[in-house]
Amino acid sequence: MAFHALDYYGIDELFTDEERLVRDTVRAFVSDRILPTVGKHWAAGTFPHELIPAFGKLGLLGASLIGYGCPGTTPTAYGLICQELERGDSGIRSFCSVQSSLVMFPIWAFGSEEQKQRYLPGMAAGTLLGCFGLTEPDFGSNPSGMLTTATRTDRGYVLSGTKRWITNGSIAHVALVWAKLDGIVRGFLVPTDRPGFVARDIPGKWSLRASVTSELILEEVHVGEDALLPGVQGLKGPLSCLSQARFGICFGAMGAAMACYDEALSYAKDRVQFSRPIAGYQLVQRKLADMVTEITKGQLLCLRMGRLKEAGKLTPQQISLSKRNNVYWAREIARDARDILGANGVTDEYQCGRHMLNLESVYTYEGTHDIHTLVIGQDVTGLAAFDP
Ligand SMILES: Cc1cc2nc3c(=O)[nH]c(=O)nc-3n(C[C@H](O)[C@H](O)[C@H](O)COP(=O)(O)OP(=O)(O)OC[C@H]3O[C@@H](n4cnc5c(N)ncnc54)[C@H](O)[C@@H]3O)c2cc1C
């Protein structure tokens, strides 16, 4: 089915030529290379490794970073890449978000020159893969409680602890592990072939099935002095990476929503019940009108966020607002699309069910919906309600 991208408010004309070109290139790539096979990968619970070289060639990895083999696009173009990739599948967008925003960005922003030279060109090409280990079995929304530790040795550091729910964990060559050194959170670039490092995939996921999610166990893993990210200390490190990734997720969620809306509209126009296509019934039109409204609002949030980011004015709280809103509505839209498709909506012949299930993870990761509510609440009241 050809994809018709919703642009109800003519937002297209507010992007630069370069941004439109990047978006259209990725849109065509998703139609040609991702959509034909992603359903099979999702059903099998496998990640499409075969696409990684193409991600590198197209400049999708570390797209908005400057130098070290990265294309240096505008933040908005990076967002549009995420939008298009997530139109394909949230798991594919997750792969690129983790590589770009959660591993390449901190190396670029906080790494030594030697770390940048060692990792970034290979990561941009897709020959070196990374993962981001922050969450632990007992510390998700509250990462400050993490138990993973780093201790100084004669030649570097030794790391011990467990990280869970780590995207790309078992396929990564390098893990950015956040651990406490003398009680302060620091980032360590840990080669995953080190003795004591084990990555085990988490079985039984019914969401993000075309994405690798793993547990990382570090049992006295020795790394050199050069593993420490020198440029950042404290939770500010991981939180600033998450801001980068969430920015892309806001766009990505709209990509998934646009795919679901397009599928639902096309289906509703074709599907005849009683006297006419179901698109002609008021209750169905109400659902479609809600989808158009919420996608348009979400697209406008993204555009404005992009321009604020380019001007250096975007706050983490503004990103929280968009993440909370856009993922919430994408999840609702996927459910309504599934409903419009009736029984066909529960089969893998259509995409909306896959998007619906994927979006459950997106709702929870990168700060849950509730946690973003509290971030906004704290911002407007000046009172933190995380731990009353
Ligand atoms: C598929 C997938 C991939 C992931 N990839 C990564 C990754 O690459 N790297 C990584 O580090 N992590 C990753 N995560 C982990 C993710 O970031 C966490 O799941 C998330 O932060 C939530 O933590 P939790 O699951 O422990 O839930 P919890 O923190 O236990 O929260 C459970 C519920 O309690 C609510 N809650 C918690 N605290 C409060 C409060 N103070 N007030 C009100 N409600 C509250 C939450 O909103 C939620 O509804 C991934 C998760 C998934 C599902």
PDBQT file of the ligand as one rigid body, heavy atoms in Angstrom, charges set to zero:
ROOT
HETATM    1  C1  LIG A 401      11.930  -2.396  25.196  1.00  0.00    +0.000 C 
HETATM    2  C2  LIG A 401      12.674  -1.563  26.190  1.00  0.00    +0.000 A 
HETATM    3  C3  LIG A 401      13.933  -1.067  25.868  1.00  0.00    +0.000 A 
HETATM    4  C4  LIG A 401      14.662  -0.324  26.800  1.00  0.00    +0.000 A 
HETATM    5  N1  LIG A 401      15.918   0.123  26.487  1.00  0.00    +0.000 NA
HETATM    6  C5  LIG A 401      16.701   0.692  27.458  1.00  0.00    +0.000 A 
HETATM    7  C6  LIG A 401      18.087   1.014  27.205  1.00  0.00    +0.000 A 
HETATM    8  O1  LIG A 401      18.576   0.878  26.069  1.00  0.00    +0.000 OA
HETATM    9  N2  LIG A 401      18.834   1.477  28.236  1.00  0.00    +0.000 N 
HETATM   10  C7  LIG A 401      18.339   1.671  29.488  1.00  0.00    +0.000 A 
HETATM   11  O2  LIG A 401      19.096   2.084  30.365  1.00  0.00    +0.000 OA
HETATM   12  N3  LIG A 401      17.025   1.380  29.760  1.00  0.00    +0.000 NA
HETATM   13  C8  LIG A 401      16.215   0.897  28.778  1.00  0.00    +0.000 A 
HETATM   14  N4  LIG A 401      14.897   0.569  29.046  1.00  0.00    +0.000 N 
HETATM   15  C9  LIG A 401      14.394   0.718  30.424  1.00  0.00    +0.000 C 
HETATM   16  C10 LIG A 401      13.433   1.876  30.596  1.00  0.00    +0.000 C 
HETATM   17  O3  LIG A 401      14.080   3.095  30.500  1.00  0.00    +0.000 OA
HETATM   18  C11 LIG A 401      12.707   1.650  31.931  1.00  0.00    +0.000 C 
HETATM   19  O4  LIG A 401      11.844   0.536  31.755  1.00  0.00    +0.000 OA
HETATM   20  C12 LIG A 401      11.939   2.878  32.393  1.00  0.00    +0.000 C 
HETATM   21  O5  LIG A 401      12.811   3.886  32.842  1.00  0.00    +0.000 OA
HETATM   22  C13 LIG A 401      10.956   2.550  33.538  1.00  0.00    +0.000 C 
HETATM   23  O6  LIG A 401      11.583   1.845  34.549  1.00  0.00    +0.000 OA
HETATM   24  P1  LIG A 401      10.932   0.484  35.132  1.00  0.00    +0.000 P 
HETATM   25  O7  LIG A 401      10.581  -0.391  33.986  1.00  0.00    +0.000 OA
HETATM   26  O8  LIG A 401      11.851  -0.024  36.162  1.00  0.00    +0.000 OA
HETATM   27  O9  LIG A 401       9.560   0.954  35.759  1.00  0.00    +0.000 OA
HETATM   28  P2  LIG A 401       9.350   1.599  37.218  1.00  0.00    +0.000 P 
HETATM   29  O10 LIG A 401      10.301   2.734  37.414  1.00  0.00    +0.000 OA
HETATM   30  O11 LIG A 401       9.330   0.505  38.232  1.00  0.00    +0.000 OA
HETATM   31  O12 LIG A 401       7.870   2.197  37.061  1.00  0.00    +0.000 OA
HETATM   32  C14 LIG A 401       6.711   1.367  37.100  1.00  0.00    +0.000 C 
HETATM   33  C15 LIG A 401       5.486   2.279  37.148  1.00  0.00    +0.000 C 
HETATM   34  O13 LIG A 401       5.563   3.121  38.300  1.00  0.00    +0.000 OA
HETATM   35  C16 LIG A 401       5.449   4.480  37.922  1.00  0.00    +0.000 C 
HETATM   36  N5  LIG A 401       6.259   5.311  38.818  1.00  0.00    +0.000 N 
HETATM   37  C17 LIG A 401       7.577   5.166  39.153  1.00  0.00    +0.000 A 
HETATM   38  N6  LIG A 401       7.955   6.130  39.998  1.00  0.00    +0.000 NA
HETATM   39  C18 LIG A 401       6.863   6.916  40.212  1.00  0.00    +0.000 A 
HETATM   40  C19 LIG A 401       6.609   8.115  40.970  1.00  0.00    +0.000 A 
HETATM   41  N7  LIG A 401       7.575   8.705  41.701  1.00  0.00    +0.000 N 
HETATM   42  N8  LIG A 401       5.376   8.639  40.926  1.00  0.00    +0.000 NA
HETATM   43  C20 LIG A 401       4.386   8.076  40.177  1.00  0.00    +0.000 A 
HETATM   44  N9  LIG A 401       4.563   6.962  39.442  1.00  0.00    +0.000 NA
HETATM   45  C21 LIG A 401       5.782   6.401  39.441  1.00  0.00    +0.000 A 
HETATM   46  C22 LIG A 401       5.968   4.528  36.495  1.00  0.00    +0.000 C 
HETATM   47  O14 LIG A 401       5.469   5.672  35.801  1.00  0.00    +0.000 OA
HETATM   48  C23 LIG A 401       5.408   3.225  35.942  1.00  0.00    +0.000 C 
HETATM   49  O15 LIG A 401       4.062   3.396  35.574  1.00  0.00    +0.000 OA
HETATM   50  C24 LIG A 401      14.106  -0.088  28.084  1.00  0.00    +0.000 A 
HETATM   51  C25 LIG A 401      12.820  -0.559  28.388  1.00  0.00    +0.000 A 
HETATM   52  C26 LIG A 401      12.103  -1.275  27.453  1.00  0.00    +0.000 A 
HETATM   53  C27 LIG A 401      10.722  -1.775  27.789  1.00  0.00    +0.000 C 
ENDROOT
TORSDOF 0
